[in-house]
Amino acid sequence: MSDIKQNLLNFREKLAEIEKRYHRSSGSVLLLAVSKNQSVEKISEAVASGQMAFGENYLQEALEKIAFFTEKSLDWHFIGPIQSNKTKKISEFFNWVHSVDNARIAKRLNDQRPLHLPPLNICLEVNISEEKTKSGVNIEDILPLAEYCLTLPRLKLRGLMTIPAQEKTIEAQRAQFHKLKILSESLQQKGFMLDTLSMGMSDDWEAAVAEGATIVRIGTRIFGKRI
Ligand SMILES: *Cc1c(COP(=O)(O)O)cnc(C)c1O
């Protein structure tokens, strides 16, 4: 069996166990395989093991992979920083964007989403640890941005995403993810129909699942170190 097949089997088994441990319903967490800097050969192995959802950070690299796999109807998620000259292709070739963090980018994605496609699923990226250097909206700015996104008919606001500061203990990790969960609940109380919390990577995904993640974004644990 290939390493990637084995890694996927191991991860899915562990994910089922962690869902159970934290009283999450079985299958409620989507595994997004983060394939940035990974070859099409490796992605093919993951596809052969039943993996359909992939996350990419770099547009040019992603477009080549998307073209390579066109017959497979894979589910492509854009998860990296977005420059405004990239929004057209992103809105054309992806089903999801997790990293929307300002109104100008949201508007461009909306205006450029091709009419033959359904509205683009988006998450707003939140700078939950309030680090100066991080991308993401500040917590206090999330409500106006979420309200603005509702006025854009070609976007479907699904939820929130975060990349928290690295923490060593599961308790400290959970505290960060808990903040995103609370923020999401406060938006839901205001009437936003959100069903997605995109949080958790190779080193902190268990804490994220404990706090309600519905999408975990896993790279190295599936594909090995990036080249
Ligand atoms: C690279 C990346 C991941 C995956 O990171 P791993 O630690 O390799 O699992 C997840 N989310 C985002 C936004 C990334 O850029």
The ligand as an SDF file (V2000), in Angstrom:
LIG
                    3D

 15 15  0  0  0  0  0  0  0  0999 V2000
   -0.4920   24.6610    4.5960 C   0  0  0  0  0  0  0  0  0  0  0  0
   -1.7970   24.9250    5.2050 C   0  0  0  0  0  0  0  0  0  0  0  0
   -2.4960   23.9120    5.9020 C   0  0  0  0  0  0  0  0  0  0  0  0
   -1.9460   22.5170    6.1500 C   0  0  0  0  0  0  0  0  0  0  0  0
   -0.8810   22.5560    7.0510 O   0  0  0  0  0  0  0  0  0  0  0  0
   -0.2580   21.2050    7.6460 P   0  0  0  0  0  0  0  0  0  0  0  0
    0.3880   21.6520    8.8940 O   0  0  0  0  0  0  0  0  0  0  0  0
    0.6870   20.7050    6.6270 O   0  0  0  0  0  0  0  0  0  0  0  0
   -1.3610   20.2680    7.8920 O   0  0  0  0  0  0  0  0  0  0  0  0
   -3.7520   24.2190    6.3960 C   0  0  0  0  0  0  0  0  0  0  0  0
   -4.3050   25.4310    6.2310 N   0  0  0  0  0  0  0  0  0  0  0  0
   -3.6700   26.4250    5.5680 C   0  0  0  0  0  0  0  0  0  0  0  0
   -4.3500   27.7410    5.4200 C   0  0  0  0  0  0  0  0  0  0  0  0
   -2.4010   26.2020    5.0520 C   0  0  0  0  0  0  0  0  0  0  0  0
   -1.7850   27.2080    4.4170 O   0  0  0  0  0  0  0  0  0  0  0  0
  1  2  1  0
  2  3  1  0
  2 14  2  0
  3  4  1  0
  3 10  2  0
  4  5  1  0
  5  6  1  0
  6  7  2  0
  6  8  1  0
  6  9  1  0
 10 11  1  0
 11 12  2  0
 12 13  1  0
 12 14  1  0
 14 15  1  0
M  END
$$$$
